[in-house]
Amino acid sequence: MRIKLTVVLRTFIAAITVFLIMFIVQGTGIIMVGSAAKMDTFHLQQNGEPLYLKVVFERIYLDGEVSEEVVNESVSSLKEFWAKYDQWQLVDVNETKVTFRKNVDDISPLLKANGFFGVTHEGVLSIFNGKPERSRIIQSFFQIDIKKLESKKQEELIHGIPIKTKDHYVEVLETFKPYSTNDLQGN
């Protein structure tokens, strides 16, 4: 009985909260924009002038790299604005700035330009920004039992295996996964 009363009370409070938000929004001249995934508020310009926004685009790549692009945009139609970015996930919005995010099914431009697979002194398969012997680690994956590798594979890892495509990235990870001594996934 007590559990049912708690559920009913929480449902009632949620319904009242939604009603109050709708009432406040309607009374303040704020327009609710977008689908359920991107509900947020904007104030309408009273004089018909376009709305000037800073639009931030965050791209998250397979290798964990995040890039950010900032664009200043003049918005005359909120409906067109939301339609233009409907493939992006809304992360944050206020009166002057909108932040969108997208997961990109590819490796980052940084990896394509200067990424190398290699191993640390501890034998952890890692991606380096440049050749492994003198560069910083971008991402670490798992420890490898180097003794089980054929000498050619050992040499490749020591000198660095360049990463140019997503397919090659996946292929190298799959090649060395059987030599893993544990799963330290992530960085």
C-alpha positions in Angstrom: 0.0 0.0 0.0 2.8 2.4 1.0 4.6 1.7 -2.4 1.5 2.4 -4.4 0.9 5.7 -2.5 4.5 6.7 -3.2 4.2 6.0 -7.0 0.9 7.9 -7.2 2.4 10.9 -5.3 5.4 11.0 -7.5 3.3 10.8 -10.7 1.1 13.6 -9.4 4.1 15.8 -8.6 5.6 15.2 -12.1 2.3 16.1 -13.7 2.0 19.3 -11.7 5.6 20.2 -12.5 5.0 19.8 -16.3 1.8 21.9 -16.0 3.6 24.7 -14.2 6.5 24.8 -16.7 4.0 25.0 -19.6 2.1 27.8 -17.8 5.3 29.8 -17.1 6.6 29.3 -20.6 3.4 30.4 -22.2 3.2 33.5 -19.9 6.8 34.7 -20.5 6.8 34.7 -24.3 9.3 31.8 -24.5 8.9 29.5 -27.4 9.5 25.8 -27.0 11.4 24.5 -30.0 12.3 21.1 -31.4 11.5 17.5 -30.8 11.5 15.7 -27.5 15.2 15.0 -28.0 16.0 18.7 -28.3 13.5 20.6 -26.2 14.8 23.9 -25.0 14.0 27.5 -24.9 14.7 30.6 -27.0 13.4 34.1 -26.5 11.9 35.6 -29.6 13.4 38.8 -30.9 10.6 41.4 -30.5 11.7 43.7 -33.4 11.8 40.9 -36.0 15.7 41.0 -36.2 17.5 37.8 -36.7 18.9 36.0 -33.7 22.7 35.9 -33.6 24.1 32.7 -32.1 27.4 31.1 -31.6 27.0 27.5 -32.8 29.5 24.9 -31.4 30.0 21.6 -33.1 31.6 18.8 -31.2 32.7 15.7 -33.1 33.7 12.6 -31.2 35.7 10.1 -33.2 36.2 6.3 -32.8 39.6 6.9 -31.3 38.2 9.1 -28.6 39.5 12.3 -30.1 37.1 15.3 -29.8 37.2 18.2 -32.2 35.3 21.4 -31.8 34.3 23.9 -34.4 32.7 27.3 -33.6 30.5 29.2 -36.1 28.7 32.5 -35.7 25.2 32.2 -37.3 22.4 34.5 -38.0 19.0 32.8 -37.4 15.9 34.2 -39.0 13.8 31.0 -38.7 14.1 28.7 -35.7 12.3 26.0 -37.6 14.9 26.1 -40.4 17.7 26.3 -37.9 16.6 23.1 -36.1 16.0 21.3 -39.5 19.5 22.3 -40.6 21.1 20.5 -37.6 18.6 17.6 -37.1 21.4 15.1 -37.6 23.2 16.5 -34.5 22.5 15.9 -30.8 21.7 19.0 -28.9 24.0 19.3 -25.9 23.4 22.8 -24.5 21.5 25.9 -25.5 21.0 29.4 -24.2 20.1 32.8 -25.7 23.5 33.3 -27.3 25.0 29.8 -27.8 24.0 26.4 -29.1 26.2 23.3 -28.7 25.7 20.2 -30.9 27.5 16.9 -30.7 27.9 14.1 -33.2 29.6 10.7 -33.0 31.7 10.2 -36.1 32.1 6.6 -37.4 35.7 7.3 -38.4 39.1 8.0 -36.9 40.1 11.5 -36.3 42.0 13.8 -38.7 44.8 13.8 -36.1 45.2 10.0 -36.4 45.1 10.1 -40.1 47.8 12.7 -40.3 50.1 11.6 -37.5 48.8 8.5 -35.6 50.9 5.4 -35.1 50.2 2.2 -33.3 53.0 1.2 -31.0 53.8 -0.3 -27.6 54.9 1.4 -24.4 57.8 0.2 -22.3 55.3 -1.8 -20.3 54.0 -3.5 -23.4 50.7 -1.7 -23.7 49.3 -1.3 -27.2 48.8 2.4 -27.7 48.3 5.1 -30.3 51.0 7.8 -30.4 50.9 11.2 -31.9 54.0 10.5 -34.1 56.5 7.7 -33.9 56.3 5.7 -30.7 59.8 6.2 -29.5 59.5 10.0 -29.1 55.9 11.0 -29.0 53.0 11.3 -26.6 50.4 8.7 -26.1 46.9 9.5 -27.5 45.1 6.4 -26.4 46.0 3.1 -24.7 44.2 -0.2 -25.3 45.5 -3.4 -23.7 48.7 -5.1 -22.6 50.3 -7.4 -25.1 52.4 -10.5 -24.4 55.2 -9.3 -26.7 57.1 -12.6 -26.4 54.3 -14.4 -28.2 54.5 -12.1 -31.3 56.6 -13.0 -34.3 59.7 -10.8 -34.6 58.4 -8.9 -37.6 55.3 -7.8 -35.6 57.5 -6.8 -32.7 59.6 -4.6 -34.9 56.5 -3.0 -36.5 55.2 -2.1 -33.1 58.5 -0.8 -31.9 58.9 1.5 -34.9 55.2 2.4 -35.2 52.4 1.3 -37.5 50.9 4.4 -39.3 47.1 4.7 -39.1 45.6 6.2 -42.3 42.0 4.7 -42.4 39.3 3.4 -40.0 39.6 0.0 -41.6 43.3 -0.2 -40.9 42.7 1.0 -37.3 40.2 -1.8 -36.7 42.4 -4.3 -38.5 45.4 -3.5 -36.3 43.4 -3.8 -33.1 41.9 -7.1 -34.2 45.4 -8.4 -35.2 46.9 -7.8 -31.7 43.8 -8.6 -29.6 44.6 -12.3 -29.4 48.0 -11.4 -27.8 46.3 -9.4 -25.1 47.2 -10.3 -21.5 44.3 -8.3 -20.0 41.6 -5.8 -21.1 42.7 -2.3 -20.1 40.2 -0.8 -22.6 40.1 3.0 -22.8 42.6 5.7 -22.0 
